[in-house]
Amino acid sequence: MTRLKLITFGSMCLATAMASGIASAAPDRETNWLARLATVQVAHHTLFGTPARMALAWAFLVMLFVVVFSAMATRRLSLRPSRTQVVLETLVSALRGMTIDAIGPRGPEFLPFIGTLFIYIAVMNLTGLIPGFLSPTSSLSITAALAIIVFVVVQFYGVKEHGFGYLAHFIEGVPRSIWYLPVGILVFVVHLVGEVTRPVTLAIRLFGNIMAGDTILLVLTGLAIPLLLRFRLPVPLQLPNLLLEVLLSVVQAFVFCMLTSVYLLGVVGESEESEAHAG
Amino acid sequence: MLYLFGLALASGLAVGIAALGGGLGQGRATAAALEAVARQPEVANRLLTFLVLGLALIESLTIYALVVSFELVHLLPKTADILKLLGR
């Protein structure tokens, strides 16, 4: 345990030293290595010009890493598992348990979707904590894309389960008589706004958490740079926040998936009407 | 000038006031969870899931205010530009 603590502390000091070196030698230098690679111009266009494109490039990098890692790790699965296999099996059964807790007995149907969401988002969040890397989720474009995917999947399952009577859900509880038409329209509009707000909140929650965390790390590392340059003390001021961010990255991925499961439960869960018809 | 004053004030107060409500909410959630665990220590693991989920949802309200604050801060001009404008 002491060796682990030493390694962690040492690598944090190294990261602070790296940041100080970059900041003092070349203040205008790009912050992540992919951006530095891409300062090459192709036909007068910089490769990843806008921040959104930069985040997209990183998202593809993370995707490549996750796919390659999973393919390599699941190549020779055996009944006497290796250490990697044990860890991955624990992860998958924990995710499976989460979907069953959240959605009920139909949970495992959605395990591929929700499991992939969790792994992808968690790895994306964690990528930003490595010095010289960027988290794709610190860009609203990426989180909005994920939220839109969730929205489309939820609506798709809604129509798949209930047919086009799915739209009748929006006028819940209003008696079907002409006098209640204004109330019905109001309820429809309110429900619609609520439905559209869900992906918006999903996107902003994930984006805000990760961007704020990365910004705090940036500011704290910046505070540590003068300490290193003037007093030769490589103090990793960002270390406590780094540990918090590691936890928060996984928690935010978990919250995203939990909310997705709850929305799926809303469209796929058993209603009283269907049970009454079946009985 | 009043516009810039308002902008600067708003960018600071936005997340400050939001954190107030968020802190109170999360305090109550944690207090309830602790009380439940004190009564029945064996449910601690099940309650942890609910607690973390609840805390993250409460925190997301403060995060919305943080995002607004970030946008406002980026709208503020640099001090050097303002001093040039004032002729100093």
Chai-1 contact restraints between the chains, C-beta under 6 A:
chainA,res_idxA,chainB,res_idxB,connection_type,confidence,min_distance_angstrom,max_distance_angstrom,comment,restraint_id
A,I204,B,Y64,contact,1.0,0.0,6.0,A-B,restraint_1
A,R205,B,S60,contact,1.0,0.0,6.0,A-B,restraint_2
A,R205,B,I63,contact,1.0,0.0,6.0,A-B,restraint_3
A,G208,B,I63,contact,1.0,0.0,6.0,A-B,restraint_4
A,G208,B,L66,contact,1.0,0.0,6.0,A-B,restraint_5
A,G208,B,V67,contact,1.0,0.0,6.0,A-B,restraint_6
A,N209,B,I63,contact,1.0,0.0,6.0,A-B,restraint_7
A,A212,B,L66,contact,1.0,0.0,6.0,A-B,restraint_8
A,V251,B,V52,contact,1.0,0.0,6.0,A-B,restraint_9
A,V255,B,A56,contact,1.0,0.0,6.0,A-B,restraint_10
A,M258,B,L53,contact,1.0,0.0,6.0,A-B,restraint_11
